[in-house]
């Protein structure tokens, strides 16, 4: 098959992780006997559209993380790809839009019966409501990659929560979500399955907080995810597979199935959870279309499922959907 790899290429400095993912994917497609055709989405969407039509793909693999040079517009790129009328991998535009709004996502999950922490949304220009969950973590409602999250994001008092909300608003990060902080283990679940489910595979990883200094919150901050020379990055490694008792694994698998179906996810996605002292898992975030670079969590989780990256690619091609 002719497989177009659509990816964002709009910044003056190339996104090295994304380029690594493109190259990693192209190599796997070639090994599987397909023709890999990278198509960059730059600032000129018309040029991208022309290039995409010129390669005449049988399938489009969507690696676009932004559009028009603006992060958070991955849904616009996905919507554009859906107009080509050939199968596209992974989660579609409407569902990406839903998952970019943490407040809407958690409301839908709660309505479907999933366990999520209590939370309140604080729109830009508004102050903290009378009742908020405490202790809490304050984070942007519509950002990803732990943007806006640092050691001061976990708050114990109403005054700290108000200050954290004000700080987020001042940074231009949009509405704030004040969410009950679940002290305990942090587990992520890689979910693989076709649109509409059921899930074919679920693999668990765990953030190791044992080296986090005393007095610092045990969370994944922005620095812990992206600043490889920071203390936060070095003290929060992720281990695959997570070693969890069978009953907790089953609880998480049930939540993963529920979330995948309720949010209309497709192909591959990651569920982030916190586990309280009683062993109850709570969904704290959902990440459709996560990173595919060679050192990313998704790739590192595959061996726990008995899958190679080539196996993963073959599954995604089989599950590509027209919407």
Secondary structure as UniProt FT lines:
FT   STRAND          2..8
FT   HELIX           16..31
FT   TURN            32..33
FT   STRAND          35..41
FT   HELIX           45..55
FT   STRAND          59..63
FT   STRAND          66..67
FT   TURN            68..69
FT   STRAND          70..71
FT   HELIX           74..81
FT   HELIX           82..84
FT   STRAND          87..88
FT   HELIX           93..99
FT   HELIX           102..111
FT   TURN            112..113
FT   STRAND          119..122
FT   TURN            124..125
FT   STRAND          136..140
FT   TURN            145..148
FT   HELIX           151..153
FT   STRAND          154..155
FT   HELIX           158..170
FT   TURN            171..172
FT   STRAND          176..180
FT   STRAND          185..193
FT   TURN            195..196
FT   STRAND          199..207
FT   TURN            210..211
FT   TURN            214..215
FT   HELIX           222..226
FT   TURN            228..229
FT   HELIX           231..234
FT   STRAND          238..240
FT   HELIX           246..262
FT   TURN            263..264
FT   STRAND          267..275
FT   TURN            277..278
FT   STRAND          281..288
FT   TURN            294..295
FT   HELIX           297..302
FT   HELIX           303..305
FT   HELIX           309..319
//
